[in-house]
Amino acid sequence: QVQLVESGGGLVQAGGSLRLSCAASGTISGIKPMGWYRLAPGKQRELVATITASGSTNYADSAKGRFTISRDNAKNTVYLQMNSLKSEDTAVYYCRMWSVRNGYEYWGLGTQVTVSS
């Protein structure tokens, strides 16, 4: 079993920055792709950014140029640096880890990010 614990959310003014962290623990075989997703009120959950085991990244258009995903494999932790935050970034941010080969995925419980305008 794998547990994902997000941290770093909070209240920030528009234009500010936050750094989210997601620490994975438990029985993890190898390095797995991980990603950040968000769920805003009245909207569907959407992808924010993903990072492969080798460090290749992918971003939603809304995140490009403002957010940076990174990982520390030694710590089993993935980060999301968010700059130039906008009110529309307000959401609960979730961390996900998955394995296509083994057919599983894990989600964290989420961390709230609120951007005041």
N, C-alpha and C positions, 0 to 999 in steps of 0.2 A: 504494500500500500504506500502511496505517496501523498504527502501533505504539501500544499502550497500556501504560504502565508504572505500576503501583501502588506506593505506599510508605506508610509510617506505621504498619504493623502492629507487633505486639509482645505482650509479656506485661504484663497489668495486673490489679490486684486488683478484685474485685467492687465496684461502686460508682464505679469510676474512669472515666476518659475517654480516648479516643483520637481522633485526626483522621487519616483516610485521604486520600490524594491520588492522583489518576490523571491523568497527563500524556499527552496525545495528540500524536503527531508523524507526519510523513509528508504524503502528498497528501490533504488534507481540503478538500472543496469545500463551503463554507458551514458553518453551525453545525448540528450533528446532536444528536438526543436521546442522552442517556447515562444510565447507571444502575449501581447496585451490586447485586451478587448474592452469595450466600454458599453454601458447601458445607461442611456439618458431617459428621463421621464417622458413617456408617450412615444418613445422610439424603439426600434429593434436594436438588439445587440449588434455592434459593429466591430470589425477588426481595426485595431490601431496600428500595430506593428508586430512583426514576427522576426525571429532570428533562428537560423539553423544551428546544428551542432558545430559546423565549421565557421560560423560567424556571419554568414550571408544574411542580409536584412531585407525586409520588405515593409513598405509603409502605405497606409491609406493616404489618398490625396490630401486629406485634411491635416495630416500629420507631417507631410513632407516639408522640410526646411525649418520646422519648429521643434519636432520631437526626435530624440535619438534613443534607440534601443541598443543595449549592450549586455554582455554577460561575463560572469566570472565563474568559469567551470570548476575551479578549485573549491569555490564556496557554494556551488549549485544555486547560484543567484542570478537573476536577470533584472535589469534596471530599465527604467524609462525616464529619461531626462526630458522634461517638458518646459519649453521656453515660449515667451510671447503668448501666454495663455489668453484665451478668449472666453467670453461667457458661454459660448456654445460648446466649450470643452467640459462643461459641468456634467458629471456623470459618475457612476460607480465604475471603477476600473478593475478588471479581473485579469488574473494571470492564468495562463493555460500551458500545460505540457502535454505532449502527445507522442504516440508512436504508431506510425502507419503500419509498420511491419507486424507489430503485436496487437494492433487494433484496440488501443486504449487511449483515453485522455483523462486528464485531471484538471480540475479548476480550483482556484482559491475562492475565498468567501468575498473578496472584493474590498476596495478601499475607496472612500468617497472623496471626490475632488469637486470643490465648489469654487467657481471663479466669479467674483463680483465685478460688476461693470461700474 
